[in-house]
Amino acid sequence: MTSLRTRIVHQDKATVQALLGRPAKVGYWTTTRPPQNASTAMLAEFRARTLDEIWIYPTGRVHFTLDGRAAKVDDKTAYDLPPAPNIV
């Protein structure tokens, strides 16, 4: 999955799904709340930087921010999916 990183990062969910298909599983980060009395600009930055949703595929994971953009790609599926049945 990391070999596709440059095609995935900064894309919206629809684009990622068109590229990779539906995820095997969807997870969520525990999201903190934005700062109290945050300005509109601070809220926009918070949404753009805070990780929210994780799409898990057999070959890797895509992490989306609160504003729905792919921010990070990794190959750490062992954290989220059971091992393949043919692995001894």
PyRosetta script that sets phi, psi and omega in degrees:
from pyrosetta import init, pose_from_sequence

init()
pose = pose_from_sequence("MTSLRTRIVHQDKATVQALLGRPAKVGYWTTTRPPQNASTAMLAEFRARTLDEIWIYPTGRVHFTLDGRAAKVDDKTAYDLPPAPNIV")
pose.set_psi(1, -36.2)
pose.set_omega(1, -177.7)
pose.set_phi(2, -64.4)
pose.set_psi(2, -20.4)
pose.set_omega(2, 176.9)
pose.set_phi(3, -68.2)
pose.set_psi(3, -18.9)
pose.set_omega(3, 178.5)
pose.set_phi(4, -98.4)
pose.set_psi(4, 4.5)
pose.set_omega(4, -174.1)
pose.set_phi(5, -48.9)
pose.set_psi(5, -47.1)
pose.set_omega(5, -175.7)
pose.set_phi(6, -66.4)
pose.set_psi(6, -25.4)
pose.set_omega(6, 177.8)
pose.set_phi(7, -84.9)
pose.set_psi(7, -15.3)
pose.set_omega(7, -174.7)
pose.set_phi(8, -101.4)
pose.set_psi(8, -48.4)
pose.set_omega(8, -174.0)
pose.set_phi(9, -58.8)
pose.set_psi(9, 137.5)
pose.set_omega(9, -179.0)
pose.set_phi(10, 78.8)
pose.set_psi(10, 0.8)
pose.set_omega(10, 178.7)
pose.set_phi(11, -87.8)
pose.set_psi(11, 157.3)
pose.set_omega(11, 176.4)
pose.set_phi(12, -82.7)
pose.set_psi(12, 172.7)
pose.set_omega(12, -175.1)
pose.set_phi(13, -62.7)
pose.set_psi(13, -39.7)
pose.set_omega(13, 180.0)
pose.set_phi(14, -62.6)
pose.set_psi(14, -40.3)
pose.set_omega(14, 179.2)
pose.set_phi(15, -67.0)
pose.set_psi(15, -42.7)
pose.set_omega(15, 178.8)
pose.set_phi(16, -64.0)
pose.set_psi(16, -42.5)
pose.set_omega(16, 179.2)
pose.set_phi(17, -65.3)
pose.set_psi(17, -37.2)
pose.set_omega(17, 176.8)
pose.set_phi(18, -63.9)
pose.set_psi(18, -34.9)
pose.set_omega(18, -179.1)
pose.set_phi(19, -78.1)
pose.set_psi(19, -42.8)
pose.set_omega(19, -171.7)
pose.set_phi(20, -109.1)
pose.set_psi(20, -14.7)
pose.set_omega(20, -174.6)
pose.set_phi(21, 88.0)
pose.set_psi(21, -175.1)
pose.set_omega(21, -179.2)
pose.set_phi(22, -73.0)
pose.set_psi(22, 141.4)
pose.set_omega(22, 179.1)
pose.set_phi(23, -71.6)
pose.set_psi(23, 154.4)
pose.set_omega(23, 176.5)
pose.set_phi(24, -71.2)
pose.set_psi(24, -28.6)
pose.set_omega(24, -176.9)
pose.set_phi(25, -156.1)
pose.set_psi(25, 151.7)
pose.set_omega(25, 176.0)
pose.set_phi(26, -123.7)
pose.set_psi(26, 131.6)
pose.set_omega(26, 176.9)
pose.set_phi(27, -124.8)
pose.set_psi(27, 172.4)
pose.set_omega(27, -178.1)
pose.set_phi(28, -136.0)
pose.set_psi(28, 142.2)
pose.set_omega(28, 171.6)
pose.set_phi(29, -76.1)
pose.set_psi(29, 155.3)
pose.set_omega(29, 170.2)
pose.set_phi(30, -82.5)
pose.set_psi(30, 107.7)
pose.set_omega(30, -172.7)
pose.set_phi(31, -91.1)
pose.set_psi(31, 131.5)
pose.set_omega(31, 175.2)
pose.set_phi(32, -76.8)
pose.set_psi(32, 163.8)
pose.set_omega(32, 177.9)
pose.set_phi(33, -84.5)
pose.set_psi(33, 151.9)
pose.set_omega(33, 176.9)
pose.set_phi(34, -66.7)
pose.set_psi(34, 160.5)
pose.set_omega(34, 179.2)
pose.set_phi(35, -58.6)
pose.set_psi(35, 142.4)
pose.set_omega(35, 176.7)
pose.set_phi(36, -62.7)
pose.set_psi(36, 147.3)
pose.set_omega(36, -179.8)
pose.set_phi(37, 58.2)
pose.set_psi(37, 29.8)
pose.set_omega(37, -179.8)
pose.set_phi(38, -70.5)
pose.set_psi(38, 141.8)
pose.set_omega(38, 176.9)
pose.set_phi(39, -74.3)
pose.set_psi(39, 170.1)
pose.set_omega(39, 177.8)
pose.set_phi(40, -59.3)
pose.set_psi(40, -40.7)
pose.set_omega(40, 178.9)
pose.set_phi(41, -65.4)
pose.set_psi(41, -40.5)
pose.set_omega(41, 178.9)
pose.set_phi(42, -65.9)
pose.set_psi(42, -39.1)
pose.set_omega(42, 177.7)
pose.set_phi(43, -65.7)
pose.set_psi(43, -40.8)
pose.set_omega(43, 178.1)
pose.set_phi(44, -62.7)
pose.set_psi(44, -43.1)
pose.set_omega(44, 178.2)
pose.set_phi(45, -65.1)
pose.set_psi(45, -41.7)
pose.set_omega(45, 177.8)
pose.set_phi(46, -58.6)
pose.set_psi(46, -47.0)
pose.set_omega(46, -179.5)
pose.set_phi(47, -65.6)
pose.set_psi(47, -34.8)
pose.set_omega(47, -178.7)
pose.set_phi(48, -75.8)
pose.set_psi(48, -23.3)
pose.set_omega(48, -174.5)
pose.set_phi(49, -107.2)
pose.set_psi(49, -20.3)
pose.set_omega(49, -173.7)
pose.set_phi(50, -87.9)
pose.set_psi(50, 124.1)
pose.set_omega(50, 178.9)
pose.set_phi(51, -73.0)
pose.set_psi(51, 140.1)
pose.set_omega(51, -176.2)
pose.set_phi(52, -128.7)
pose.set_psi(52, -60.4)
pose.set_omega(52, -171.4)
pose.set_phi(53, -113.7)
pose.set_psi(53, 145.3)
pose.set_omega(53, 177.8)
pose.set_phi(54, -123.9)
pose.set_psi(54, 124.1)
pose.set_omega(54, 173.6)
pose.set_phi(55, -98.8)
pose.set_psi(55, 123.9)
pose.set_omega(55, -176.3)
pose.set_phi(56, -107.2)
pose.set_psi(56, 125.4)
pose.set_omega(56, 176.7)
pose.set_phi(57, -116.8)
pose.set_psi(57, 160.8)
pose.set_omega(57, 177.4)
pose.set_phi(58, -57.6)
pose.set_psi(58, -25.4)
pose.set_omega(58, -176.6)
pose.set_phi(59, -103.6)
pose.set_psi(59, -1.6)
pose.set_omega(59, -180.0)
pose.set_phi(60, 162.9)
pose.set_psi(60, -176.1)
pose.set_omega(60, -177.4)
pose.set_phi(61, -127.8)
pose.set_psi(61, 148.3)
pose.set_omega(61, 174.4)
pose.set_phi(62, -120.5)
pose.set_psi(62, 126.8)
pose.set_omega(62, -179.2)
pose.set_phi(63, -103.6)
pose.set_psi(63, 126.9)
pose.set_omega(63, -179.7)
pose.set_phi(64, -108.5)
pose.set_psi(64, 148.9)
pose.set_omega(64, 176.2)
pose.set_phi(65, -84.2)
pose.set_psi(65, 173.1)
pose.set_omega(65, 177.5)
pose.set_phi(66, -59.1)
pose.set_psi(66, -28.4)
pose.set_omega(66, 179.3)
pose.set_phi(67, -87.3)
pose.set_psi(67, 8.2)
pose.set_omega(67, 171.7)
pose.set_phi(68, 83.7)
pose.set_psi(68, 20.2)
pose.set_omega(68, 178.7)
pose.set_phi(69, -107.1)
pose.set_psi(69, 141.7)
pose.set_omega(69, 176.3)
pose.set_phi(70, -68.4)
pose.set_psi(70, 126.6)
pose.set_omega(70, -177.0)
pose.set_phi(71, -113.9)
pose.set_psi(71, -23.6)
pose.set_omega(71, -171.0)
pose.set_phi(72, -154.5)
pose.set_psi(72, 145.2)
pose.set_omega(72, 177.3)
pose.set_phi(73, -132.2)
pose.set_psi(73, 136.4)
pose.set_omega(73, 175.7)
pose.set_phi(74, -146.1)
pose.set_psi(74, 173.6)
pose.set_omega(74, -178.8)
pose.set_phi(75, -108.2)
pose.set_psi(75, 19.9)
pose.set_omega(75, -171.4)
pose.set_phi(76, -87.7)
pose.set_psi(76, 54.5)
pose.set_omega(76, -178.3)
pose.set_phi(77, -72.5)
pose.set_psi(77, -18.1)
pose.set_omega(77, 179.5)
pose.set_phi(78, -60.1)
pose.set_psi(78, -23.3)
pose.set_omega(78, 178.0)
pose.set_phi(79, -73.7)
pose.set_psi(79, -23.0)
pose.set_omega(79, -168.8)
pose.set_phi(80, -122.0)
pose.set_psi(80, -25.1)
pose.set_omega(80, -177.2)
pose.set_phi(81, -118.4)
pose.set_psi(81, 147.8)
pose.set_omega(81, 176.3)
pose.set_phi(82, -66.8)
pose.set_psi(82, 155.8)
pose.set_omega(82, -179.8)
pose.set_phi(83, -64.0)
pose.set_psi(83, 152.9)
pose.set_omega(83, 177.8)
pose.set_phi(84, -60.8)
pose.set_psi(84, 143.6)
pose.set_omega(84, -175.4)
pose.set_phi(85, -65.1)
pose.set_psi(85, -20.3)
pose.set_omega(85, -178.5)
pose.set_phi(86, -89.0)
pose.set_psi(86, 2.8)
pose.set_omega(86, 178.4)
pose.set_phi(87, -88.7)
pose.set_psi(87, 126.9)
pose.set_omega(87, -178.3)
pose.set_phi(88, -101.2)
pose.dump_pdb("model.pdb")
